[in-house]
Amino acid sequence: MDTPSKPVSLREHVTAIAAEAHVVAAHWLKQGLVLALADGRLLSWQDGETGEVAMHGGGLLCACSDGASIVTGGDDGRVMSWSGSGEPQEIARDPKRRWVDSVTLSASGSLAWNTGRSVHARDDKGRVKSLDVATTPQGLAFAPKGYRLAIAQLNRVALWYPNTEAKPELLDWAGSHLDVVWSPDGRFVVSSMQENALHGWRLGDKPTHMRMTGYPAKPRSLSWSHDGLWLASSGADAAIVWPFQGEGPSGKAPRECGARHAKVTRVAFHPKALVLAVGFDDGCILLIRLTDASELLVRPAQRGSGITAFAWDRLGKRLAFGCEDGAAGVLTVPAG
């Protein structure tokens, strides 16, 4: 009987970084890599040189970036920004010190964050609008074009235009919606759910529902391919990749990439190619090429070192990763 061949290794192309705290997120700025750490710090890294910046007087809960700066939210009720040099800047502070556990940036420089049962959006001119919602808002995501915000919450995803007085459009579906993403062309909105599923809508005059079920765990990491035709997700013992050609995944089976005896915790598509980085709860990282399902080993399994963060640089030449135990690293993809 044939046995699966072991993936080719890229381990010698990985540079280790000691973050020494749970890595919440990783982002590339012009000045290099920035790791957002759960203890409230940012760790910067560039060609082996590291530095750190204190962002929150407590836990750092979330982070996002537009490539020019990194924005973080914390359990101290503050939204902070750092441009890669100098001191961090405070963008907002909640007077009740309610947690900020979701932040998002748009391509045009707009920013949104949550506190309590409110969502706040700041446009590129610094004007802030707030929206009170019926249940605690979870994930936030701006549309790829225009000033429109998707808000995941209990039993629905709301689509809000902050610069108008119009009420949000409600995409109803029973259950707790945790994270939300737009497709690159803006035709689809997809949420991850507490109920171990994804739910999607094809937008239009009458949005069409799309159910994506069968996950053994919550699919908390989502990543679109550069062409917008595939959506990869965590939450199973392989990366589950849904087809979004034409009308979307309804009635179509997903691809399963990188099956192992461990749960996938993070996925990240390459910015220019159909190559998927897959991280597992046992610390293993694989690169998988969708065209032929070939696998490359980036990092072997390491007990207690589950993957919690991924970030490709703009050109796709480097992949940064971070782990729950404070380990981190950068893969430099070899030419060819």
C-alpha positions in Angstrom: 0.0 0.0 0.0 1.3 3.5 -0.8 2.1 5.7 2.1 1.9 9.5 1.9 5.3 11.1 1.2 6.7 13.5 3.8 6.6 17.1 2.8 9.8 18.8 1.7 11.3 20.9 4.5 11.9 24.7 4.5 13.0 24.6 8.2 16.5 25.9 7.3 14.9 29.1 5.9 13.2 30.0 9.2 14.7 32.7 11.6 13.5 32.2 15.1 12.2 35.1 17.2 11.7 35.0 21.0 8.5 37.0 21.6 8.2 35.6 25.2 4.5 36.2 25.4 1.4 34.9 23.6 1.4 36.4 20.0 -2.1 37.9 19.3 -1.3 39.1 15.8 1.6 39.7 13.3 1.8 42.6 10.8 4.4 43.9 8.4 5.1 47.6 8.4 7.5 49.4 6.1 10.1 49.3 8.9 9.7 45.5 9.4 7.7 43.0 11.3 5.6 43.9 14.4 4.2 41.2 16.7 1.3 42.2 19.0 1.7 40.4 22.3 -1.0 39.5 24.8 0.9 41.2 27.7 0.3 44.7 26.1 3.5 45.1 24.2 4.5 45.3 20.6 7.7 43.6 19.5 9.4 44.9 16.4 11.8 42.9 14.3 14.0 43.8 11.3 16.8 41.7 10.1 17.5 40.2 13.5 17.2 43.5 15.5 14.4 43.7 17.9 12.7 46.4 20.0 9.6 46.8 22.0 6.8 49.3 22.7 4.3 49.3 25.6 0.8 49.8 24.2 -1.7 48.9 26.9 -1.8 49.0 30.7 -3.1 45.4 30.7 -3.9 42.8 28.0 -3.7 43.5 24.3 -6.7 41.9 22.8 -6.7 42.7 19.0 -4.6 44.3 16.3 -4.9 45.4 12.7 -2.7 47.2 10.2 -2.8 49.0 6.9 1.0 48.6 6.3 1.8 52.1 7.5 0.8 51.7 11.2 -0.5 49.1 13.6 -3.7 49.7 15.6 -4.4 47.8 18.8 -7.3 47.4 21.3 -6.9 46.4 24.9 -8.7 45.5 28.1 -7.8 49.0 29.4 -10.5 50.4 27.1 -8.0 52.1 24.8 -7.4 52.1 21.1 -3.7 52.8 20.3 -1.7 53.3 17.1 2.0 53.0 16.4 3.7 53.9 13.1 6.9 51.8 13.6 8.9 54.6 15.2 8.5 57.1 18.0 5.9 56.8 20.7 2.5 55.2 20.3 -0.6 57.5 20.0 -3.9 57.1 21.8 -6.8 57.2 19.4 -9.7 56.6 21.8 -10.3 55.8 25.4 -13.5 54.3 26.8 -14.5 56.2 29.9 -15.9 53.0 31.5 -12.8 51.1 30.5 -14.8 48.5 28.6 -12.7 46.1 26.6 -11.8 46.8 23.0 -11.6 43.3 21.4 -12.1 44.1 17.7 -10.4 46.7 15.5 -10.3 47.1 11.8 -8.9 49.4 9.2 -10.1 50.2 5.7 -7.9 50.7 2.6 -8.6 54.5 2.8 -7.6 54.9 6.4 -10.9 54.6 8.2 -10.9 52.8 11.5 -13.6 51.0 13.6 -13.6 49.4 17.1 -16.1 48.1 19.6 -16.9 48.9 23.3 -19.7 47.3 25.2 -22.8 47.3 22.9 -21.5 50.1 20.7 -19.4 50.3 17.5 -17.4 53.4 16.7 -16.2 54.3 13.2 -13.7 57.1 12.4 -13.3 58.2 8.8 -10.1 59.3 7.1 -10.8 62.9 8.2 -11.0 61.9 11.9 -14.8 62.2 12.3 -16.2 59.6 14.6 -19.7 58.1 14.4 -21.1 55.6 16.9 -23.8 52.9 16.6 -25.6 51.2 19.5 -26.6 47.6 18.7 -28.9 45.2 20.4 -26.3 42.6 21.3 -22.5 42.8 21.9 -20.7 43.4 18.6 -18.0 40.8 17.8 -16.0 40.9 14.6 -15.7 44.0 12.4 -14.7 44.4 8.8 -14.8 47.2 6.2 -16.0 46.6 2.7 -13.1 46.5 0.2 -14.6 49.7 -1.4 -16.6 52.5 0.1 -17.3 53.4 3.7 -19.4 50.4 4.8 -18.8 48.3 7.9 -19.9 44.7 8.6 -20.6 44.0 12.3 -20.9 40.4 13.6 -23.3 39.9 16.5 -25.9 37.5 17.9 -28.4 36.3 15.2 -27.1 38.6 12.5 -24.5 40.5 10.7 -25.2 44.2 10.2 -24.0 46.3 7.3 -23.6 49.9 8.4 -22.8 53.1 6.4 -21.4 55.3 9.2 -21.6 58.5 7.1 -25.4 58.3 6.6 -28.4 58.3 8.8 -29.8 55.1 7.2 -30.4 52.2 9.5 -28.0 49.2 9.0 -29.0 46.5 6.7 -29.5 43.3 8.7 -28.4 39.9 7.5 -30.3 37.6 9.8 -29.3 34.1 10.7 -29.9 32.4 14.1 -26.7 31.8 16.2 -23.7 33.7 17.5 -21.6 35.3 14.7 -18.0 35.8 15.8 -15.8 37.0 13.0 -16.8 38.5 9.6 -15.0 39.0 6.3 -15.9 40.5 2.9 -14.8 38.9 -0.4 -12.2 41.0 -2.3 -14.8 42.0 -4.9 -17.4 42.9 -2.2 -20.0 40.4 -3.5 -20.0 38.1 -0.5 -20.0 38.5 3.3 -19.0 35.5 5.4 -19.1 35.0 9.2 -17.7 32.4 11.5 -20.0 31.1 14.2 -20.1 29.8 17.7 -21.9 26.8 16.3 -18.8 25.4 14.5 -19.9 26.7 11.1 -19.5 29.5 8.6 -22.5 31.4 7.2 -22.4 33.5 4.1 -24.5 35.9 2.1 -24.3 36.7 -1.6 -25.2 40.4 -1.6 -27.8 42.0 -3.9 -31.4 43.3 -3.8 -32.3 40.1 -1.8 -29.2 38.6 -0.2 -28.8 34.8 -0.7 -27.8 32.6 2.3 -24.9 30.1 2.1 -24.4 27.5 4.8 -20.9 26.0 5.3 -21.1 23.4 8.1 -19.4 20.2 9.3 -16.6 21.7 11.4 -15.5 19.9 14.5 -14.3 23.2 16.1 -14.9 26.9 15.6 -13.4 28.2 12.4 -11.9 31.4 13.8 -9.3 32.1 11.1 -10.4 33.0 7.6 -8.3 34.0 4.5 -9.2 34.9 0.9 -7.0 33.9 -2.0 -5.6 36.8 -4.0 -8.0 36.2 -6.8 -11.0 36.1 -4.5 -12.1 32.6 -5.7 -11.2 30.6 -2.6 -11.9 31.1 1.1 -9.7 29.1 3.5 -10.7 28.4 7.1 -9.5 26.8 10.3 -11.5 24.6 12.7 -10.8 21.1 11.4 -7.8 18.7 11.1 -7.2 20.2 7.6 -7.6 23.6 6.1 -11.1 23.8 4.7 -11.1 25.8 1.5 -14.4 26.8 0.0 -14.9 27.6 -3.7 -16.4 31.1 -4.5 -16.4 30.9 -8.2 -19.7 32.1 -9.8 -22.5 32.1 -7.3 -20.5 30.8 -4.3 -20.1 27.6 -2.4 -23.7 26.5 -2.2 -24.0 22.8 -3.3 -20.2 22.5 -3.8 -17.8 20.5 -1.6 -14.8 22.3 -0.1 -11.2 21.2 -0.6 -9.3 19.8 2.4 -5.7 20.8 2.5 -2.9 19.5 4.8 -4.8 16.9 6.8 -3.0 15.9 10.0 -3.9 14.6 13.4 -4.1 18.1 14.8 -6.5 21.0 14.6 -5.8 23.9 12.1 -5.7 27.2 14.1 -4.5 29.7 11.5 -4.6 30.0 7.7 -3.1 32.7 5.4 -3.2 32.8 1.6 -0.1 34.1 -0.2 -0.8 37.6 -1.5 0.1 36.7 -5.2 -0.1 33.0 -5.6 -2.4 30.0 -4.8 -0.3 29.0 -1.9 -1.8 28.6 1.6 0.1 28.8 4.9 -1.6 26.4 7.4 -0.8 26.5 11.2 -1.9 23.8 13.7 -2.5 23.6 17.4 0.5 21.4 17.8 2.8 24.1 16.4 3.3 22.6 12.9 3.2 24.9 9.8 2.8 23.7 6.2 2.8 25.6 2.9 0.3 24.0 0.5 0.0 24.8 -3.2 -3.6 24.5 -4.3 -2.8 23.7 -7.9 -1.3 20.3 -7.1 -1.8 19.9 -3.3 2.0 19.7 -2.8 3.2 20.4 0.8 6.3 22.1 2.2 7.1 21.8 5.9 7.9 25.1 7.5 7.9 24.1 11.2 7.5 20.7 12.8 5.1 20.0 15.7 6.2 21.4 19.1 4.1 20.6 22.1 2.4 23.7 23.7 3.3 25.9 20.8 0.1 26.3 18.8 0.1 28.7 15.9 -1.8 31.9 16.8 -0.7 34.5 14.1 0.4 34.6 10.5 1.4 37.5 8.2 2.8 37.5 4.7 4.8 40.5 3.7 3.4 42.6 0.7 5.4 40.7 -1.9 4.9 37.3 -0.4 8.6 36.7 0.1 8.4 36.3 3.9 5.9 34.7 6.2 5.9 35.6 9.9 4.3 33.4 12.5 3.6 33.6 16.2 2.6 31.0 18.8 0.7 30.8 22.1 3.9 30.0 24.1 5.8 33.1 22.9 7.8 31.5 20.1 7.8 33.2 16.7 9.7 33.3 13.5 10.1 34.4 9.9 10.2 32.1 6.9 12.2 33.6 4.0 10.8 31.9 0.9 13.7 30.6 -1.3 13.7 31.8 -4.8 12.3 29.4 -7.4 
